[in-house]
Amino acid sequence: MLKRVYRSLDALIGYACASLDLDPSDVDWVRNQILALFSLDSYDSGDGPADPASGGVDDLLESFIQALEGAGLMAQDDAPSMADTVMGILSSRPSHLQWRFTQVERAQGGMAAMHWFYDYCVKNTYIKKSRLDRNPRFSSGGVVVTVNLAKPEFKDMKKAAAGNSTAGGYPKCTICHENEGFAGRDKRTLRTIPLTLGGHDWFWQFSPYGYFREHGICVNADHTPMHVDQDTFGNLLDFVDRFPGYFLGCNAALPRIGGSVLAHDHYQGGGERLPMHQARAWRTLHLDGHPDTPIEILDWPGTVVRVVSPLRQEIIEASETIRQAWVDYDNPDLNITSQGSEGRQSALSPTLVKTDRGYEMSLILRNNGVSSEFPDGIFHVHPEFYPVKQEPIGLIEAQGLFVLPGRLLGQLACLEEALVAGTGLPEQVADFSLEYGEITKTLQGSHDPDKVHEALKSEIGSVCARILGNTAVFKRPEQTEGFLRGLGCR
């Protein structure tokens, strides 16, 4: 039994030497750290190490875990935590990894360094790519829809925030730098890269369950609350100047319309252009004092204004003018009030990409006011769409990438089966009467499996686009134009 443990451990160590920058001089030390986890005071290399290329890291880990279980050294329930522990030992120390990142960036540029870092985080299993690859994903209705099988569903922002706090005060929250290597949350494989934004210390880490290609978060080194102000625009510009192939954006720093970790200032971004980035301009205006800086009203279900310029200062000044005007804007006829019983209600979600036109800063106008009709939020998902998504719409969904809960896989399969069979709406998915009725109307009596499948995808995309319409503070682009003209756009 122990021989199998030794052989599978040798294979993992061989993998670490080949893929995780483990120095051969450290092999004995690393092996002894892992043996100590299981109180093993002996080791036999047998016929020599197994070929690390004989399987991917998931296969190698599984073989090691099975060997440990077979030898009675570990309970099955401990497998995820033990895998994290072993891979944390095999991974480079943060200082070495940061040195390697710098070397790659100096030789090949910032984007090459980011690609290298992402690849490393996949290889050391922090990024759960094999699981991510199993998440269903499709485009429909002008948005991208994905079902994240690993992501818990949060219907209440207060509960979501509680789920992202930590007991005992260390680390203060789930994204503090102190999480790097922290066993208490199985973050032993987490590695970060230090950054400087606006002259202050920040750091970058990839998301283990990323919603899109190379999804990561940029986190303030200080545990300070989320906020969006003029400095935010400069910070986003600093980031895309260094990593021009990524976008970076910031959630509106208010509950119901922002991320769940509002206690710690952070941004989200990555290597994929989301649908909103590709939206066309419905109309282009220019702000007084900035004649060469287009202000575009996007043809998009949400309310978005895009500021375009090759000049950093133009982007900052125009964006700040719009931000200041929006956070103080009131229009009772449209249910927009800037202040409520809990204080400020209006905020921006800015997001930035770099294109051949220069910088493109998209400003998503958000408001988290409530009413007796919509106690969860006037500009929140409306109740008729709760069966598909009830969670608050944050930065990623506002840009057209909908991350739907894993429960939908079974529910949609049940709907699809009923539509093909023509048996009517099953009781267990009775909440989907709206979607079922609309799909039935589309199919016009057809029960062809392929047509049903496509109609179901089309319906989900349509619902997601309508949810974006729920979040729009201005329901028609002419209303957005009226707001902009009111602050000096022509």
N, C-alpha and C positions, 0 to 999 in steps of 0.2 A: 504493500500500500504506500509506504513512504517513498519507495523508488519512483512511483508515478508522480508524487508531489515534487520530488527533486527535479525530475525531467521536465515537468510543466513549468516549474519556476525557472529553470535554465532557459526554456524557450522564451519566456517573458523577458528575461534579462537580455537575451540575444536581440529581441525586438527593441528593447530600450536602447541598446548600443547602436542599432541600425537606424532607429527612427526618432528617438527622444534625446539625442545628444548625450547619452550616458557615456562618460569617459571610461575606457577599459581599466584605468587605474582605480576606479571607484567600484568596480564590480563586486569584489569580495565584501567591501563595506556595506553595499546595498543589499547583497544577498543575506548578510548577517542581520541587517535590520528587519528583513522580512521573516527570516527564521525565528527571530525573537518574538514576533507577533504570536507564534504558535508554540512557544516554549520548546522549540526544537534545538537541541544542543549537539546535533550531529548533522552531517551532510555527506552525500556520496554522489559524485558527478556521474557515476556509471560509465556509459559509453561516450560521454561528452554531450554537450548541449544539443538540443534539437534544433532543426533549421527554423529560424523565426519566420521565414517566408512561407512556411507550410500552411499558414492560416493568418487571417486578419487578427487585429488586436481583440475583437470581440470573441473570436473562436479560442484564442490563446487564454483569455481570461476565463472563459467558460470551462476550458479543460482544467485550469488550475483550481477553480472553485470546486469542480466535481471531484478532483483528486483529494482536496482537503476534506470534503464531505465524506468521501469513501474511507478516508483514514480516521474519521471521527474527530477531526481537528476543528470543525466548524459546523454550526447549525445552518440549515438552509435559509432561515429568515435573516441571517446575518450577511448573506451574500452581497447585496448592494453596497453596504457600508464597508465590507472587507475589500471588495473590488476597488472602491474609492481609496481606501487606505494604501493598498499595494501600488496602485497607479500613481498616487501622490509621492510615494517613496521613489518610484522609478522616473518620475518627471524631474526636469531641471529645476534647480532652485531659482527663485525669481530674479536674483541678481545676474545669474548666467544667462537666463532667457532674455532679459532686457539688454544685456551686452550683445547677444546675437541679433536682436532686433535692430539695434543701432548699426551694427556692421552691415546688415542687409540694406538698411535705408541709405547709408552712405554710399554703398556701391551701386544700388539699383533704384533708389527712390522710395518715397513713403508708401506707395501702393504695393510695391513688391514686398516691402517689410510686413505690411498688413496681411497680404496673402500668405506669406510664410508663417506668420503668427496664427492665422486661422487654421492652416494646415496642421500646425503643431497641436493646437487645442483639440482638433479632431483626433489626432494620433494618440494623445494622452487621455482620451475618452471624456474630457470635460464637456465638449460638444457632443451631444448624443446623436450623431448623424444617422446612424442606422435606424433609430426611431423616427427621426425627422423625415427620412426618405419614405416612411410608411404613411405619412400624413396625406390624406386625399387633398388635391388642389386642382382648381379649374378656373377659367375666366368666363364670366357671364355678366351681361347687363352693364358692361363698362367697368366692372370691378373684378378683383381676384378673390376667390373664396378658398379658404383652407380650413380643414378640421384638425385641430391640434389635440392629438390623443393623450398627450402628457400634461396638458394645461388644465388646472382646476377651474371650475366655473364659479365666478364671483358675481352674484346678483346684487349685492349690497356693498357700497363703497366702504362703509365703516368696518364691515367684516373683512373686506379685502385688505384694508389697511392694517387690521389686527393680524391678519395672516402673514403680513410682510414685516411685522415687528419681531423682535427677538426677546426672549425671556432673560432676565438677569442683567440686562443693560450692556452686554458685550457679545458681539458687536452691537452698536446702537440700532442698526437696521440691516436688512438683507443685502444692501449694496455698499455698505461701508468698506473701506480698504482692509479693515481687520478681518474680513471674511476670507482673505487669501490664505489657503491652507487650513482653514478652521474646521476641525473635526465635528463640532457641534451641529453643523448643517451639511455635512458631507461635501465640504468645499476644499478637500485636500488637493485636488487637481486644478483648482482655480489659479490662473496666473493673469497678471495685469501688466499694462505698459504705462509708464508715467508720461503725462503730457503737460504742456503749458498753454493755457488759454487765457487771453486777456491779462497776461503777466502773473497768473495764479496757477497753483498746482491742481491738476486734474489727473484722472487715469482712465484708461480704456480697458474694457473686458468684453469678450464675446458672450452672447447668451447661450446657455447650454441647450435650450429648446427654442432656437431661433425661429421667428415667423417668416423670414425671407433670407435671401442669400447674404451670408456674412453679417448677420444681425448682431449688433453689439450695443453697449451702453457706455457713455462717457460720463464719468462721475466726479463731482467736486471732491477734492481730498478732504475738505472740511464738511462735517455733518451739519449742513445749513439748509434751511427750508427751500423748496422749489420756488422760483420766481422768474418772471420774464420782464426785463427792462432793457434799456439801451445797451447795456453791457452784454446782454444775451446775444444780440445781433453780432457784436464784435467777436464773441467767443465762437459762434458758428462759422464765421468767416475765417478765423484762425485755423479751425479744424479742416475745412475743405481746401484751404491753401496748402496745407501739408498733405492731405489725402484727397486729391481732387476727384477720385473715382467713387467716393462715398457721398451719400447725402447725410445730413445731420439735422435733427429737429428737436423741439422741446415741447412737452405736453403743457397745456394750459394748467397753471398752478392752482387749480381749484377742484374740489371734489365734484363728482358726477360728470365732469368733462375732461378730467386729466387722468394721469396714471395713478396707480394704487400706492406708490411710494412718494407721497408728497412731502415727507419730512426731510428728504435729502435731495439736494439739487443735482439733477442729472439730465442728460440728453439721450436720444436714441438715434441710431443710424445704421448704415451698412451699404452693401454693394449692389443693391437692386433699385432701379428706377420704378417707383410705384405708380399706379394709374393716374393719380392726381398730377404727378410731375409731367405727364404727357398730355394733359388736358389743354385744349385750345383756348385762346382768349375770345371771350364774347364781345368785349369792347376794350379799347385802350385809351387811357386818359393820361394827362401829365399834371403833376403837382406844381403849384406856383413855386418858383425858385429852383425847380429841378426840371428844366425843359427837355433835357436829354435822357431822362429816366422814365421809361414807360411804366405805367401803373395799369396792370391788366386785370380785368374782371373775368374770372375763369368760367367757362361753360362746364359747370360741375354741380352735382346735386347739393353739396354743402356750400357754405359761403366762404369763398377764398379770393384773396387779392394777391397778385404776384407783382413784385417789384423787380425790375431787371436793369442791371448796369454792370459794366466792367470795372467800375470804381467802387472801392470799399466804402468810402465816406458817403457816397450817394445812397448806397444801400442802407447804411445805418441811419442817416438823417431822414430819408423818406419813410422807412419802416417805423421809426420812432414817432414821426408825426401821425401816422395812421394808428399806431398803438395808443398814443395818448388820447386821440379823438375817440377811439372805440371804447376804451374802458370807462369813459365818462358819458357815453351816449345813452340817451333815453328816448324811447318811442313807444308810449303806452298802447298805441293803436296796433302795434306789432308784438305786444307782450314783452318788449325789451325794456328792462329796468336795470340800471347799472349798480344799484344798491338794494339790498334786501335785509331781512331780519338777521342774517348771518354775516352781513357786511358786503364787500364787493362781490358782484355777480358776473361781470364781463371780463374776459381775458383773451389773449391771443395764443395760438399754437404756431410758432414760426418754424419753418423747415426750409433748408437751403441745399441747392445743388449748384454745381459749376458746369456750364455748357459752353458751346462756341459763341453764345451771346454774352458771356460773362457770368456774373452771379445771378441766380434766380431765387429770390427770397419769397416763398409763399406764406402768406399770413392768413391762417384759418381763424375766422371770427367765431368765438364761442360765448355762450351765456348759460349759467346754471340755475336760473330762476325756476321756481316751482309755482304751482297753482292748485286750486281744489280739483280741477279736472286732471292735472298731471302732477301728482304729488312727488313722483320720482324725477321730475324735470320736464319743463315745457319743451326744451330742445334736446330731450333724451329720446331713446327708443320708445315709440308709442306702444301701448299695451297689446294691440292686435298683432305685433311682431315679436312679442316675448317668447313664443315657442321656438323661434329661430335664434334670437339673441336678446338677452335682457341686460347684459353687462354694459357699463358705461362705454361710450365711444371715445377712445383716446386717440393719440396721434396717429397710430398705424392705420386704424380703421378709417379715420378721417381722410387719409390719403388713398383710400380705396382698396386696402388689403384687409379683408374680414377674417378674423380668427374665431371660428365657431367652436362651440363645446363638443367634446367627444361623444356625448350622449346622442348627438344628431345622427351618427352613423346607423345605429339601430333603428331610430325613429324614421329616418328617410328610407331605409330598406323596407320597413313595414309599409310605409306609404306606397313605395314603388310596387311592391308585391300586390297590394290591394288594387292599384290602378291597372296593373296588367291583368289581374283576375276579374276585375270589374265587380268586386264584391261590396263596394261601398267603403266608407271611412271606418277603419277599425277603432274600437273603443279605446284601446291603449294609446292612440295618437289623436284622440278627439280634439285636442287643443289646436290641431293643424287644419281646422275646417276652412279657414280662409285660403290657405295654400292649396288644399285639396279641391276646393271649388274652382279656383282660378286655373289649375292644371286641367281639370276635367273639361272646362270650357275651351281651353287651348286644343286639347286632343280631339274634340268634336266626335266622341264615340270610338276613337281608335284605342286599341289595347296592345298595339305593337310594342314589344319590349324596348326596342331601340328608341322609338319615338317617345315612349314614357320616360325613359332615362334622360333623354335630352330635354324634355319638357320640365322634368323635376329640377335639373341643373339651372335651366333658364329661370324658373320660378324663384329659386333660392337667390340667384343673382339679382333678380328684380326686387325681392324683398330687401336685400342689403342696400341697393341703390335708394330705395324708398326710406330706409332707416337714415341714410345720409341726409335725405330731404327733411326728415324729422329734426336733425341737428342744425339745419340751416337757420340762421337768425333772420336772414332775408330770403323769403321764399321765391322771389323773382329777381333776376339780375338788374332790372330797372331800379329796384329798391336799393341794391348795393351801389348803383351809380349815384342815386340821390344822396346816400351817405357820403360818398367820396367828393361829390361836388360841394357838399356842405362844408368840407374842410379845405377847399381850395383847388380841387382837381378840375381841369378843363379839357 
